[in-house]
Amino acid sequence: MSIQDIIEGKKRWRDHMTRVKALPKDYQIVYKEIQKYLFKVGPVELTDEKGLLSGIVDLFEGGAVLGKGVLEVTGSDVAAFCDELIKDSQTYADINQESFGQKVNNHLKED
């Protein structure tokens, strides 16, 4: 990753967070909790330009424009909302499990 890539990534993140800060307060609160949850769970394609967090902001902006409360958009179980969003996404945990399994199998084959 080049310095230019890092700079561009930071710019995109600042632009993204500007969009979040423009949301109504209830949406901002739920977004921040979703962000924490997803950072812990670790889907791989979380922060790229067309990634999951950007899609959530798109959804939230649409809900806010329609005058909906944030829980009307996500449902009352926000964790279940998040889990549904990432159910088919590869996570860092998946990558680590695959790597671990390959290492164990390689060691067993060597013996």
C-alpha positions as CSV (number, residue, x, y, z in Angstrom):
1,M,0.0,0.0,0.0
2,S,1.5,3.3,-1.1
3,I,1.4,6.6,0.8
4,Q,-1.0,7.9,-1.8
5,D,-3.4,5.0,-1.0
6,I,-3.2,5.8,2.7
7,I,-3.9,9.5,2.1
8,E,-6.8,8.6,-0.2
9,G,-8.2,6.2,2.3
10,K,-8.1,8.8,5.1
11,K,-9.8,11.3,2.8
12,R,-12.6,8.8,2.0
13,W,-13.0,8.0,5.7
14,R,-13.3,11.7,6.6
15,D,-15.8,12.2,3.9
16,H,-17.7,9.2,5.1
17,M,-17.8,10.5,8.7
18,T,-19.0,13.9,7.5
19,R,-22.0,12.1,6.1
20,V,-22.6,10.3,9.4
21,K,-22.4,13.6,11.3
22,A,-25.0,15.1,9.0
23,L,-27.5,12.4,10.0
24,P,-30.1,13.0,12.7
25,K,-28.8,12.3,16.2
26,D,-30.7,9.0,16.7
27,Y,-29.2,7.7,13.4
28,Q,-25.7,8.8,14.5
29,I,-26.0,6.9,17.8
30,V,-27.2,3.7,16.1
31,Y,-24.6,4.1,13.4
32,K,-21.8,4.3,16.0
33,E,-23.0,1.2,17.8
34,I,-23.3,-0.7,14.5
35,Q,-19.8,0.5,13.6
36,K,-18.4,-0.8,16.9
37,Y,-20.2,-4.1,16.4
38,L,-19.0,-4.6,12.9
39,F,-15.4,-3.7,13.8
40,K,-15.5,-6.5,16.4
41,V,-17.1,-9.0,14.1
42,G,-14.7,-8.0,11.3
43,P,-16.2,-8.4,7.8
44,V,-13.4,-7.9,5.3
45,E,-15.2,-5.4,3.0
46,L,-16.3,-3.0,5.7
47,T,-14.7,0.3,4.9
48,D,-14.0,0.4,1.2
49,E,-15.8,3.0,-1.0
50,K,-18.7,0.7,-1.8
51,G,-18.4,-1.2,1.4
52,L,-20.9,-2.1,4.1
53,L,-20.6,1.1,6.2
54,S,-21.1,3.3,3.2
55,G,-24.2,1.3,2.3
56,I,-25.5,1.7,5.9
57,V,-25.1,5.5,5.6
58,D,-27.0,5.4,2.3
59,L,-29.8,3.5,3.9
60,F,-29.9,5.8,6.9
61,E,-29.9,8.9,4.7
62,G,-32.8,7.5,2.9
63,G,-34.7,6.7,6.1
64,A,-34.0,10.2,7.5
65,V,-35.3,11.9,4.3
66,L,-38.5,9.9,4.6
67,G,-38.8,11.0,8.2
68,K,-38.5,7.5,9.7
69,G,-37.0,6.9,13.1
70,V,-33.8,4.9,12.9
71,L,-35.4,1.8,14.5
72,E,-38.0,1.8,11.8
73,V,-35.1,1.3,9.4
74,T,-33.1,-1.3,11.3
75,G,-35.8,-2.9,13.4
76,S,-35.6,-3.0,17.2
77,D,-32.8,-5.7,17.3
78,V,-29.9,-3.8,15.8
79,A,-27.5,-6.7,16.3
80,A,-29.8,-9.0,14.2
81,F,-29.9,-6.3,11.6
82,C,-26.1,-6.3,11.5
83,D,-25.9,-10.1,11.4
84,E,-28.3,-10.2,8.5
85,L,-26.1,-7.6,6.6
86,I,-23.0,-9.7,7.0
87,K,-24.4,-13.2,6.8
88,D,-22.7,-13.9,3.4
89,S,-19.6,-11.8,4.0
90,Q,-16.2,-13.2,4.6
91,T,-14.8,-12.1,8.0
92,Y,-11.3,-11.9,9.3
93,A,-12.3,-14.7,11.7
94,D,-13.1,-16.8,8.6
95,I,-9.7,-16.0,7.1
96,N,-7.9,-16.9,10.3
97,Q,-9.8,-20.1,10.7
98,E,-8.9,-21.2,7.1
99,S,-5.3,-20.3,7.7
100,F,-5.2,-22.1,11.0
101,G,-6.8,-25.2,9.4
102,Q,-4.3,-25.2,6.5
103,K,-1.3,-24.9,8.9
104,V,-2.6,-27.8,11.0
105,N,-3.2,-30.0,8.0
106,N,0.3,-29.1,6.6
107,H,2.0,-30.0,9.9
108,L,0.0,-33.3,10.0
109,K,1.1,-34.2,6.5
110,E,4.7,-33.6,7.3
111,D,4.7,-36.1,10.2
